[in-house]
Amino acid sequence: MTRTNAFYHERQKARPDTFSASFSAFSKKASLVVLMAFLTSCGTNGLDELKRLCEKDAGLTIYKTVEADGYYDTTGGNADLIHSDYQFFEYCDDSPTIVDLTPDPGCWRVSKVKRNTGRCYAPLDKRLAKFIVEPYPEFLENHCMAVEKIDKPRARYSYHSGLKSWPAKNGVSEFIRSYALFKEVQSGDILSEYISYSYNKRPRHTSPISCHSLEDKYSVSIKADFIEKTIISHKEK
């Protein structure tokens, strides 16, 4: 074989490899485009479903307002009495941790009291004293918090909240329904309720989109605001 023919032969052998590499690169790009289109489609379908859920029953509804000095918080001992006009809240905790109000399991009533009553709960008093901005210093000058163990909640009204999640049809994305409501303990009647939904395209990688993100008419519930719209507190005398 001459040198020219050998060179031509080598080029002919190289052509299939070059074509295979080009075809492989093209296939990868095509697959990527198809995948992106698929994910975009899933995202659009997810937003359509979120919109449908929001239109179904999302939002804040006040059926009845009531007057009371406090309430039973079923979500735990984290209500903020200092920033409100309520005089007490109750909660139950079967497995408290070191960061909770009390180290013992059970039900408790946390109340505002005059400092000169001698009923101040020292651990909570020390915790509140670390806040140097108002209204904490002003409150602690003449008041404190008393913590009383009770057999069971005695408040007439109770606050509840929770959420439920389920996967989207693509098996990756996720929907979440969150709710909060106030009930009259004895009758079980619902006084008010807040419902919202969110959609997360890739949980742990992307941020969820809520009803409020779609339209401003869907309010963002702040717990304290929701409570005050339902229960009108008696001013401290």
Backbone as CSV, one residue per row, in Angstrom:
resi,resn,N_x,N_y,N_z,CA_x,CA_y,CA_z,C_x,C_y,C_z
1,MET,0.858,-1.196,0.000,0.000,0.000,0.000,0.888,1.237,0.000
2,THR,0.561,2.206,-0.913,1.345,3.440,-0.967,1.062,4.292,0.235
3,ARG,1.932,5.308,0.444,1.765,6.204,1.590,0.459,6.972,1.477
4,THR,0.093,7.364,0.198,-1.153,8.133,0.000,-2.357,7.276,0.315
5,ASN,-2.358,6.037,-0.170,-3.471,5.139,0.101,-3.581,4.810,1.581
6,ALA,-2.428,4.657,2.232,-2.447,4.377,3.673,-3.078,5.521,4.429
7,PHE,-2.751,6.753,4.031,-3.330,7.938,4.691,-4.843,7.984,4.492
8,TYR,-5.274,7.682,3.223,-6.705,7.679,2.912,-7.416,6.595,3.717
9,HIS,-6.789,5.456,3.834,-7.382,4.346,4.576,-7.557,4.691,6.064
10,GLU,-6.547,5.365,6.621,-6.630,5.756,8.031,-7.758,6.756,8.251
11,ARG,-7.938,7.703,7.315,-9.024,8.688,7.429,-10.381,8.004,7.346
12,GLN,-10.509,7.024,6.470,-11.761,6.298,6.338,-12.100,5.569,7.626
13,LYS,-11.062,5.015,8.292,-11.310,4.314,9.552,-11.727,5.282,10.643
14,ALA,-11.231,6.504,10.571,-11.521,7.481,11.622,-12.921,8.054,11.503
15,ARG,-13.472,8.074,10.297,-14.761,8.718,10.081,-15.890,8.119,10.912
16,PRO,-16.042,6.790,10.977,-17.126,6.232,11.797,-17.024,6.658,13.250
17,ASP,-15.799,6.693,13.812,-15.627,7.099,15.202,-16.042,8.544,15.405
18,THR,-15.649,9.404,14.452,-16.009,10.813,14.543,-17.510,10.987,14.472
19,PHE,-18.137,10.250,13.544,-19.597,10.325,13.413,-20.290,9.825,14.663
20,SER,-19.780,8.731,15.253,-20.374,8.176,16.472,-20.304,9.171,17.614
21,ALA,-19.154,9.835,17.742,-18.998,10.819,18.814,-19.960,11.968,18.634
22,SER,-20.100,12.439,17.361,-21.010,13.555,17.087,-22.447,13.149,17.367
23,PHE,-22.804,11.938,16.926,-24.166,11.459,17.154,-24.458,11.311,18.640
24,SER,-23.453,10.825,19.410,-23.616,10.661,20.852,-23.844,12.001,21.532
25,ALA,-23.058,13.011,21.118,-23.220,14.351,21.699,-24.597,14.903,21.370
26,PHE,-25.029,14.692,20.097,-26.356,15.161,19.692,-27.449,14.478,20.497
27,SER,-27.295,13.171,20.716,-28.292,12.415,21.479,-28.412,12.934,22.908
28,LYS,-27.267,13.249,23.511,-27.285,13.762,24.871,-28.015,15.094,24.949
29,LYS,-27.727,15.964,23.949,-28.393,17.263,23.920,-29.895,17.108,23.715
30,ALA,-30.266,16.197,22.815,-31.679,15.964,22.551,-32.380,15.424,23.792
31,SER,-31.718,14.516,24.484,-32.291,13.943,25.703,-32.475,15.015,26.770
32,LEU,-31.484,15.913,26.836,-31.565,16.987,27.814,-32.734,17.920,27.515
33,VAL,-32.925,18.219,26.226,-34.046,19.079,25.826,-35.373,18.430,26.180
34,VAL,-35.483,17.123,25.898,-36.711,16.389,26.215,-36.956,16.380,27.721
35,LEU,-35.888,16.166,28.503,-36.015,16.147,29.959,-36.459,17.493,30.490
36,MET,-35.855,18.578,29.982,-36.230,19.915,30.426,-37.681,20.215,30.070
37,ALA,-38.088,19.795,28.893,-39.482,20.002,28.484,-40.431,19.245,29.392
38,PHE,-40.006,18.019,29.758,-40.829,17.205,30.653,-40.979,17.857,32.019
39,LEU,-39.854,18.333,32.567,-39.895,18.969,33.882,-40.706,20.253,33.857
40,THR,-40.557,21.005,32.746,-41.331,22.238,32.615,-42.810,21.932,32.550
41,SER,-43.154,20.875,31.821,-44.548,20.467,31.726,-45.096,20.069,33.079
42,CYS,-44.292,19.309,33.848,-44.713,18.897,35.182,-44.924,20.115,36.070
43,GLY,-44.010,21.100,35.916,-44.128,22.300,36.727,-45.402,23.052,36.406
44,THR,-45.731,23.155,35.100,-46.948,23.852,34.685,-48.172,23.130,35.214
45,ASN,-48.193,21.809,35.064,-49.312,21.035,35.578,-49.437,21.193,37.090
46,GLY,-48.288,21.252,37.771,-48.299,21.430,39.214,-48.895,22.757,39.622
47,LEU,-48.565,23.811,38.894,-49.106,25.138,39.196,-50.599,25.203,38.891
48,ASP,-51.013,24.505,37.837,-52.444,24.443,37.525,-53.214,23.756,38.652
49,GLU,-52.635,22.678,39.163,-53.284,21.960,40.266,-53.281,22.804,41.531
50,LEU,-52.177,23.525,41.779,-52.122,24.420,42.939,-53.204,25.483,42.837
51,LYS,-53.367,26.057,41.670,-54.407,27.075,41.474,-55.795,26.502,41.746
52,ARG,-56.017,25.273,41.282,-57.316,24.628,41.510,-57.578,24.428,42.998
53,LEU,-56.556,23.980,43.727,-56.698,23.760,45.164,-56.961,25.072,45.898
54,CYS,-56.216,26.107,45.520,-56.382,27.397,46.182,-57.789,27.944,45.970
55,GLU,-58.294,27.805,44.755,-59.634,28.310,44.451,-60.715,27.507,45.155
56,LYS,-60.386,26.265,45.502,-61.381,25.387,46.145,-61.746,25.877,47.543
57,ASP,-60.762,26.102,48.416,-61.123,26.485,49.782,-60.039,27.241,50.547
58,ALA,-59.030,27.757,49.847,-57.966,28.475,50.553,-58.454,29.842,51.027
59,GLY,-57.849,30.316,52.124,-58.170,31.646,52.633,-58.551,31.630,54.099
60,LEU,-58.834,32.795,54.632,-59.214,32.978,56.032,-60.708,33.233,56.125
61,THR,-61.366,32.461,56.975,-62.806,32.615,57.168,-63.107,32.736,58.666
62,ILE,-63.740,33.828,59.050,-64.161,34.028,60.444,-65.665,33.793,60.508
63,TYR,-66.076,32.726,61.154,-67.497,32.423,61.265,-68.131,33.142,62.456
64,LYS,-67.335,33.308,63.499,-67.866,33.921,64.719,-66.713,34.464,65.550
65,THR,-66.866,35.686,66.063,-65.882,36.238,66.994,-66.421,36.120,68.417
66,VAL,-65.524,35.914,69.356,-65.920,35.738,70.753,-65.010,36.576,71.656
67,GLU,-65.402,36.720,72.894,-64.590,37.426,73.875,-64.068,36.434,74.907
68,ALA,-62.802,36.557,75.226,-62.200,35.659,76.225,-60.878,36.245,76.693
69,ASP,-60.445,35.818,77.874,-59.165,36.269,78.422,-57.991,35.417,77.946
70,GLY,-58.289,34.259,77.361,-57.226,33.372,76.919,-57.790,32.181,76.167
71,TYR,-56.951,31.194,75.899,-57.354,30.067,75.080,-56.404,28.886,75.318
72,TYR,-56.803,27.749,74.816,-55.993,26.530,74.887,-55.272,26.363,73.550
73,ASP,-53.954,26.350,73.581,-53.146,26.214,72.376,-52.686,24.770,72.246
74,THR,-53.277,24.035,71.320,-52.949,22.613,71.168,-51.587,22.398,70.512
75,THR,-50.973,23.475,70.000,-49.684,23.331,69.313,-48.503,23.429,70.263
76,GLY,-48.741,23.736,71.547,-47.643,23.780,72.513,-47.524,25.110,73.228
77,GLY,-46.521,25.193,74.107,-46.366,26.363,74.970,-45.530,27.463,74.371
78,ASN,-45.941,27.981,73.220,-45.146,29.021,72.571,-45.927,30.294,72.273
79,ALA,-47.079,30.472,72.918,-47.862,31.688,72.694,-47.163,32.887,73.343
80,ASP,-47.328,34.039,72.749,-46.673,35.255,73.230,-47.702,36.159,73.905
81,LEU,-47.769,36.086,75.223,-48.730,36.904,75.971,-48.287,38.358,76.071
82,ILE,-47.002,38.586,76.076,-46.494,39.941,76.302,-46.898,40.884,75.170
83,HIS,-46.965,40.383,73.961,-47.339,41.221,72.825,-48.845,41.225,72.580
84,SER,-49.613,40.678,73.484,-51.061,40.645,73.295,-51.765,41.101,74.572
85,ASP,-53.082,41.234,74.479,-53.886,41.610,75.644,-54.465,40.396,76.354
86,TYR,-54.158,39.204,75.907,-54.661,38.007,76.576,-53.958,37.832,77.922
87,GLN,-54.693,37.259,78.855,-54.165,37.087,80.202,-53.573,35.701,80.432
88,PHE,-53.929,34.723,79.623,-53.396,33.369,79.820,-53.497,32.552,78.536
89,PHE,-52.753,31.461,78.514,-52.964,30.404,77.533,-52.650,29.083,78.218
90,GLU,-53.244,28.021,77.727,-53.021,26.686,78.273,-52.435,25.791,77.192
91,TYR,-51.681,24.794,77.622,-51.122,23.837,76.673,-50.818,22.532,77.402
92,CYS,-50.679,21.477,76.636,-50.302,20.172,77.177,-49.088,19.652,76.415
93,ASP,-48.189,18.999,77.137,-46.972,18.454,76.526,-46.609,17.151,77.234
94,ASP,-46.702,16.054,76.488,-46.421,14.738,77.068,-44.937,14.401,77.108
95,SER,-44.142,15.076,76.286,-42.702,14.772,76.242,-41.897,16.066,76.078
96,PRO,-41.828,16.892,77.123,-41.100,18.162,77.040,-39.594,17.953,76.895
97,THR,-38.938,18.938,76.292,-37.487,18.914,76.155,-36.893,20.038,76.992
98,ILE,-35.590,20.170,76.944,-34.906,21.148,77.776,-35.257,22.586,77.404
99,VAL,-35.721,22.804,76.183,-36.044,24.158,75.744,-37.497,24.542,76.025
100,ASP,-38.301,23.616,76.515,-39.706,23.906,76.789,-39.857,24.678,78.094
101,LEU,-41.074,25.205,78.300,-41.329,26.034,79.482,-41.123,25.268,80.784
102,THR,-41.584,24.036,80.810,-41.481,23.232,82.026,-40.828,21.887,81.700
103,PRO,-40.080,21.336,82.624,-39.406,20.053,82.369,-40.305,18.842,82.563
104,ASP,-41.474,19.043,83.158,-42.361,17.924,83.481,-43.497,17.803,82.476
105,PRO,-43.895,16.589,82.134,-45.031,16.395,81.226,-46.339,16.751,81.921
106,GLY,-47.337,17.079,81.115,-48.641,17.404,81.675,-49.257,18.604,80.990
107,CYS,-50.314,19.125,81.617,-51.011,20.295,81.097,-50.735,21.494,82.007
108,TRP,-50.637,22.689,81.399,-50.219,23.869,82.140,-51.016,25.088,81.718
109,ARG,-51.154,26.018,82.668,-51.726,27.333,82.375,-50.656,28.379,82.653
110,VAL,-50.354,29.182,81.640,-49.380,30.264,81.759,-50.159,31.576,81.815
111,SER,-49.950,32.358,82.873,-50.758,33.565,83.091,-49.889,34.780,83.390
112,LYS,-50.394,35.950,82.998,-49.788,37.220,83.410,-50.225,37.502,84.843
113,VAL,-49.294,37.868,85.699,-49.636,38.216,87.084,-48.783,39.395,87.524
114,LYS,-49.218,40.053,88.590,-48.442,41.130,89.182,-47.198,40.538,89.843
115,ARG,-46.103,41.229,89.724,-44.847,40.723,90.276,-44.912,40.576,91.788
116,ASN,-45.682,41.451,92.445,-45.740,41.402,93.906,-46.614,40.269,94.448
117,THR,-47.170,39.443,93.561,-47.968,38.303,94.034,-47.082,37.146,94.481
118,GLY,-45.822,37.167,94.081,-44.921,36.082,94.444,-45.144,34.814,93.648
119,ARG,-45.852,34.914,92.537,-46.167,33.728,91.729,-45.299,33.611,90.475
120,CYS,-44.296,34.449,90.377,-43.459,34.451,89.167,-42.759,33.099,88.987
121,TYR,-42.779,32.594,87.773,-42.091,31.349,87.457,-40.658,31.699,87.075
122,ALA,-39.718,31.407,87.962,-38.336,31.879,87.844,-37.659,31.514,86.517
123,PRO,-37.737,30.264,86.040,-37.059,29.925,84.766,-37.541,30.786,83.602
124,LEU,-38.852,31.029,83.528,-39.389,31.848,82.449,-39.034,33.320,82.661
125,ASP,-39.006,33.750,83.912,-38.635,35.128,84.227,-37.213,35.422,83.745
126,LYS,-36.311,34.495,83.979,-34.919,34.674,83.542,-34.815,34.681,82.021
127,ARG,-35.616,33.855,81.397,-35.576,33.790,79.938,-36.068,35.099,79.325
128,LEU,-37.136,35.643,79.876,-37.703,36.885,79.351,-36.793,38.081,79.633
129,ALA,-36.036,38.015,80.717,-35.151,39.128,81.087,-34.020,39.321,80.082
130,LYS,-33.763,38.336,79.240,-32.701,38.454,78.241,-33.102,39.375,77.088
131,PHE,-34.400,39.643,76.961,-34.867,40.542,75.909,-34.800,41.979,76.425
132,ILE,-33.972,42.775,75.783,-33.737,44.135,76.291,-34.544,45.199,75.548
133,VAL,-35.311,44.790,74.546,-36.136,45.743,73.805,-37.560,45.703,74.337
134,GLU,-38.247,46.836,74.194,-39.640,46.893,74.644,-40.503,45.991,73.759
135,PRO,-41.572,45.427,74.332,-42.171,45.766,75.631,-41.704,44.910,76.814
136,TYR,-40.647,44.115,76.626,-40.230,43.194,77.685,-39.792,43.903,78.968
137,PRO,-38.860,44.858,78.915,-38.445,45.518,80.163,-39.606,46.187,80.895
138,GLU,-40.478,46.845,80.140,-41.617,47.520,80.765,-42.557,46.512,81.422
139,PHE,-42.809,45.407,80.744,-43.679,44.380,81.304,-43.082,43.774,82.570
140,LEU,-41.806,43.453,82.527,-41.163,42.769,83.648,-40.962,43.671,84.866
141,GLU,-41.108,44.955,84.686,-40.942,45.867,85.820,-41.991,45.622,86.898
142,ASN,-43.234,45.374,86.479,-44.320,45.175,87.445,-45.068,43.856,87.261
143,HIS,-44.724,43.109,86.212,-45.449,41.862,85.938,-44.479,40.709,85.701
144,CYS,-45.029,39.523,85.671,-44.262,38.316,85.359,-45.236,37.240,84.905
145,MET,-44.715,36.053,84.651,-45.545,34.928,84.226,-45.616,33.881,85.319
146,ALA,-46.837,33.448,85.584,-47.050,32.343,86.512,-47.355,31.094,85.697
147,VAL,-46.821,29.965,86.110,-47.058,28.701,85.416,-47.696,27.730,86.406
148,GLU,-48.903,27.317,86.104,-49.680,26.453,87.013,-50.012,25.138,86.330
149,LYS,-49.759,24.031,87.010,-50.109,22.730,86.451,-51.597,22.485,86.643
150,ILE,-52.258,21.990,85.594,-53.695,21.729,85.644,-53.960,20.291,85.189
151,ASP,-55.080,19.728,85.634,-55.424,18.352,85.249,-55.719,18.237,83.756
152,LYS,-56.412,19.244,83.235,-56.758,19.290,81.820,-57.070,20.741,81.449
153,PRO,-57.027,21.081,80.188,-57.327,22.456,79.782,-58.728,22.880,80.212
154,ARG,-58.838,24.101,80.693,-60.115,24.622,81.145,-60.646,25.747,80.263
155,ALA,-59.832,26.191,79.314,-60.243,27.289,78.441,-61.437,26.889,77.586
156,ARG,-62.245,27.871,77.268,-63.452,27.610,76.501,-63.167,27.409,75.011
157,TYR,-62.064,27.995,74.545,-61.752,27.940,73.122,-60.358,27.351,72.903
158,SER,-60.184,26.665,71.786,-58.900,26.009,71.520,-58.409,26.315,70.107
159,TYR,-57.092,26.426,70.009,-56.434,26.699,68.725,-55.762,25.425,68.221
160,HIS,-55.952,25.114,66.943,-55.386,23.911,66.332,-54.713,24.271,65.011
161,SER,-53.677,23.536,64.658,-53.047,23.721,63.347,-52.361,22.427,62.932
162,GLY,-52.105,22.302,61.651,-51.441,21.102,61.151,-51.255,21.177,59.651
163,LEU,-50.716,20.131,59.073,-50.518,20.079,57.622,-50.548,18.646,57.131
164,LYS,-50.809,18.527,55.846,-50.836,17.227,55.182,-50.122,17.369,53.850
165,SER,-49.270,16.430,53.520,-48.538,16.488,52.251,-48.811,15.236,51.423
166,TRP,-48.709,15.390,50.109,-48.868,14.243,49.214,-48.072,14.504,47.929
167,PRO,-47.612,13.447,47.263,-46.795,13.613,46.056,-47.632,14.010,44.848
168,ALA,-47.011,14.725,43.923,-47.664,15.054,42.658,-47.633,13.828,41.750
169,LYS,-48.297,13.910,40.628,-48.387,12.769,39.723,-47.036,12.343,39.170
170,ASN,-46.080,13.283,39.098,-44.772,12.912,38.555,-43.907,12.153,39.562
171,GLY,-44.383,12.019,40.810,-43.669,11.260,41.819,-42.502,11.991,42.447
172,VAL,-42.248,13.217,42.006,-41.124,14.005,42.525,-41.615,15.233,43.291
173,SER,-42.490,15.975,42.669,-43.008,17.205,43.273,-43.947,16.883,44.438
174,GLU,-44.281,17.921,45.209,-45.064,17.706,46.425,-46.057,18.837,46.648
175,PHE,-47.240,18.466,47.122,-48.253,19.431,47.532,-48.398,19.377,49.053
176,ILE,-48.675,20.525,49.665,-48.892,20.587,51.110,-50.144,21.411,51.391
177,ARG,-51.006,20.881,52.227,-52.181,21.621,52.706,-51.945,21.966,54.178
178,SER,-51.926,23.230,54.505,-51.755,23.661,55.890,-53.046,24.329,56.362
179,TYR,-53.322,24.181,57.651,-54.561,24.750,58.176,-54.363,25.209,59.614
180,ALA,-55.218,26.106,60.026,-55.307,26.529,61.425,-56.774,26.821,61.695
181,LEU,-57.224,26.518,62.891,-58.622,26.777,63.213,-58.827,26.978,64.704
182,PHE,-59.900,27.676,65.035,-60.327,27.857,66.419,-61.641,27.125,66.622
183,LYS,-61.741,26.425,67.741,-62.962,25.682,68.052,-63.480,26.061,69.429
184,GLU,-64.769,25.952,69.592,-65.356,26.022,70.925,-65.259,24.606,71.500
185,VAL,-64.557,24.472,72.617,-64.208,23.154,73.136,-65.441,22.298,73.414
186,GLN,-66.427,22.849,74.082,-67.575,22.045,74.508,-68.427,21.572,73.336
187,SER,-68.738,22.464,72.404,-69.623,22.108,71.298,-68.867,21.550,70.087
188,GLY,-67.584,21.897,69.962,-66.822,21.485,68.796,-67.041,22.376,67.590
189,ASP,-67.836,23.441,67.753,-68.109,24.355,66.643,-66.832,25.091,66.235
190,ILE,-66.645,25.227,64.936,-65.479,25.955,64.414,-65.801,27.443,64.348
191,LEU,-64.957,28.249,65.003,-65.155,29.696,65.024,-64.500,30.361,63.819
192,SER,-63.362,29.868,63.435,-62.634,30.429,62.296,-61.663,29.382,61.764
193,GLU,-61.258,29.556,60.515,-60.283,28.638,59.947,-59.477,29.318,58.849
194,TYR,-58.242,28.891,58.751,-57.340,29.382,57.701,-56.790,28.172,56.962
195,ILE,-56.874,28.204,55.641,-56.398,27.095,54.811,-55.485,27.638,53.716
196,SER,-54.388,26.952,53.488,-53.497,27.336,52.399,-52.865,26.088,51.794
197,TYR,-52.407,26.235,50.560,-51.737,25.149,49.864,-50.397,25.643,49.326
198,SER,-49.489,24.730,49.129,-48.216,25.066,48.493,-47.785,23.911,47.596
199,TYR,-46.975,24.272,46.605,-46.468,23.297,45.642,-44.958,23.447,45.554
200,ASN,-44.247,22.336,45.720,-42.795,22.353,45.621,-42.378,21.421,44.492
201,LYS,-41.747,21.990,43.460,-41.382,21.204,42.282,-40.349,20.144,42.611
202,ARG,-39.335,20.525,43.405,-38.296,19.573,43.804,-37.986,19.786,45.282
203,PRO,-38.687,19.119,46.168,-38.450,19.292,47.613,-36.982,19.141,47.977
204,ARG,-36.532,20.000,48.883,-35.144,20.064,49.365,-34.191,20.693,48.342
205,HIS,-34.721,21.052,47.161,-33.890,21.720,46.157,-34.493,23.054,45.715
206,THR,-35.817,23.166,45.758,-36.488,24.396,45.347,-37.423,24.865,46.455
207,SER,-37.762,26.140,46.420,-38.669,26.712,47.418,-40.116,26.469,46.993
208,PRO,-41.013,26.254,47.957,-42.417,26.022,47.613,-43.107,27.298,47.141
209,ILE,-44.124,27.126,46.324,-44.961,28.227,45.841,-46.311,28.104,46.521
210,SER,-46.774,29.172,47.174,-48.019,29.129,47.929,-49.153,29.803,47.161
211,CYS,-50.350,29.722,47.725,-51.502,30.390,47.116,-51.250,31.893,47.014
212,HIS,-50.650,32.455,48.062,-50.370,33.888,48.078,-49.400,34.275,46.966
213,SER,-48.524,33.365,46.571,-47.588,33.632,45.480,-48.318,33.751,44.149
214,LEU,-49.464,33.064,44.039,-50.240,33.117,42.807,-51.082,34.373,42.731
215,GLU,-51.751,34.699,43.845,-52.624,35.875,43.882,-52.604,36.489,45.271
216,ASP,-52.620,37.824,45.312,-52.571,38.539,46.590,-53.838,38.365,47.415
217,LYS,-54.929,37.932,46.759,-56.182,37.799,47.505,-56.103,36.704,48.558
218,TYR,-55.119,35.794,48.407,-54.925,34.752,49.408,-53.967,35.283,50.465
219,SER,-54.489,35.469,51.668,-53.696,36.090,52.724,-52.637,35.127,53.254
220,VAL,-51.613,35.724,53.858,-50.600,34.951,54.571,-50.964,35.003,56.044
221,SER,-51.240,33.850,56.624,-51.707,33.826,58.015,-50.546,33.977,58.989
222,ILE,-50.666,34.952,59.867,-49.760,35.099,60.991,-50.547,34.677,62.225
223,LYS,-50.000,33.766,62.988,-50.743,33.151,64.084,-51.374,34.180,65.006
224,ALA,-50.591,35.156,65.466,-51.111,36.149,66.401,-52.263,36.936,65.786
225,ASP,-52.128,37.297,64.513,-53.165,38.060,63.826,-54.433,37.231,63.686
226,PHE,-54.277,35.966,63.343,-55.415,35.064,63.193,-56.169,34.910,64.512
227,ILE,-55.414,34.755,65.597,-56.031,34.600,66.924,-56.801,35.847,67.313
228,GLU,-56.191,37.015,67.110,-56.829,38.268,67.522,-58.065,38.597,66.691
229,LYS,-58.139,38.068,65.478,-59.333,38.281,64.658,-60.483,37.386,65.095
230,THR,-60.166,36.357,65.871,-61.197,35.417,66.318,-61.611,35.688,67.758
231,ILE,-60.625,35.880,68.633,-60.906,36.085,70.058,-60.579,37.525,70.436
232,ILE,-61.580,38.258,70.866,-61.396,39.623,71.348,-61.061,39.538,72.830
233,SER,-59.911,40.038,73.196,-59.455,39.893,74.579,-60.031,40.990,75.471
234,HIS,-60.168,40.650,76.745,-60.543,41.630,77.753,-59.267,42.340,78.184
235,LYS,-59.291,43.653,78.133,-58.126,44.439,78.558,-57.852,44.198,80.038
236,GLU,-56.564,44.178,80.381,-56.190,44.010,81.779,-56.639,45.230,82.560
237,LYS,-57.258,45.003,83.698,-57.769,46.111,84.541,-56.742,46.519,85.555
